[in-house]
Amino acid sequence: MSVTTSATNDVPFEVRHYEHYAQKDAHLPLPVPGNERVDTHSATSTSSTARNVRTPRTARRLKAVERLLSVAPPLVLAVLLLGSWYVGTTYGHVSSLILPAPGDVLAALFAGLNSGLFLTNALVTIQESLLGFLLALGIALPLGYGLAKSRLIAAAVQPYLAAGQAIPAIVIAPLLILWLGYGLVPNLILCMLVVLFPMVITTVLGVQTIDQSLIDAARVAGAKGWPMLVHIEFPLALPAILAAVRTGLTLSITGALVGEFVSGGDSGLGSLILQAKDQFDMPLMFATLLVLAALAAFYYGLTWLLVRLAEAIY
């Protein structure tokens, strides 16, 4: 009896349920063959998904184009200059005593590299420039910090610092040779003098531009003295210090060359240029200039690695 009652109660409900949906669907128009409607929402989501799939590939292509555009202009300019150089020297428009042919310069470069002439003299110039740079760095950082923090030190030192920068290094070089003699020491000190002023000024600007609110907050937290300098001030002034290092290391080559020019020694790339000038050996002179350019690029690459290392640490 209970089963019969359950069946009589469930069947009409099921019939009415499907009947309701049948009546509801009866009002919908029948699809016309060949004129099916496309679900715009699904199509839009599909196209956006396709765009999302293509986005990384497009970004890589854009980066490749940007790299090509950044490399292409200097390469094109180099090709134009080399072509003009070759045409001017090959067809006799320019005398070889003024501008040697590119082939002669390459021959002198390979000969100097094979004989060790460039390596021997480059090591001397590297020694002078690096020692002069390190000496300037050891003076510039404390001096720049003192000038930025103390008005008394700034008032006492800045006039002499500016006056020393106004005097050309080539004028000071003969005095250093008279006082210290020939050799490494006068060239090292001259290199230090060339590098010192830009590094001091950049360090001063870096320390002075530190946000004072951060310093005050550190003092409230109890930082002072050496911990304040190492953990707060030095990291905040680090970008300016790294800029000073990049400038100083590149300029150190100039200081070493000035010392070699004035001292007139027989070692160093500067002395090699003087020897080539006295012998009217223009290919050797241009080859030495190429070695100096490569050395400057090497120094700049070292500073770039130093900046990346500092970014990774701090």
C-alpha positions, 0 to 999 in steps of 0.5 A: 500500500505504501509502495502504490501511494509513493508511485501515485505521488511521484509519477504526476510530479515527474510528468509535471516536471518534464511537461513544464520544461517542454512548455518552456522550450516550446517558446524558443525558435528552432535553429535555422540550418546554416544560420547557427548563432555563435556564442560570443562570450566563449569566442571572446574568452577563446581569443583572449586566451589566444592573446595570452598565449601569444603575449610571451612570444610577442614580448620576446620578439619586442625585446629582440627588436630592441636589442637589435636597434640598440646594437645596430646603430654603433655597428653601422657607424663603425662600418661607415668609419672603417669603410671611409678609412679604408677608401681614404688610405687605399686610394691615396687620398690621405698620406700614410704618415697621417693616417695608416691603412687599417691593414697596417694597423692590424698587422702592427697589432698582431705583431705586438701581441705575438711578441709580448710588447703590448702585454709587457707595457700594458701590465705597467700601465695597469699597475700604475692605474690600479694603485693610483685608483686604490690610493684615491679611493682610500682618500676620497671616501673618508674625505667626502664623508667628512666634507658632507658631515662637517662644516668645519672640514668643508670650510677648511678643505674645499678651497684647496681641493678646488685649487688643486683641481684647477691646476692641470696634472701635467703641470704638477708632474714635473714637480713630482719627478723632481721631488720623487725621481723617476719610476712608479711612485710619481706616476702613482701619485699623479694618477691619484691626483687625476682621480681624486677630485671627481670621486670626492665630489660624487661621494659628497653628493651621495652622502648629502642626498641621504633622506634625513628622516631615515637617519633620524629614525635610525637614531631613535632606534639606537643606531649611532657611530659605526653601525649607523655608517655601515648599516644605514648611511653606506647602503643609502649612499652606495649608488653615488659611491659606485658612480664615483668608482666607475668614473675614477677607475676609467680616469685612472688610465688617463692619470697613468698615461700623463705620468708616463708621458712626462716621465719619459720612461721606457715602459708603459703604454704611454711610453710606447706611444712616445716611442712610436711617435719618435720613430714615425711608426703610425701603425704602432701608434694606432695599434697602441691606441686600440690596446688602450681602448680595450683596456678602458672597456675592460675597466668599465666592464669590471665596474659593471660587475661591481655594480651588479654585485652590490645590487645582489648584496644590498 
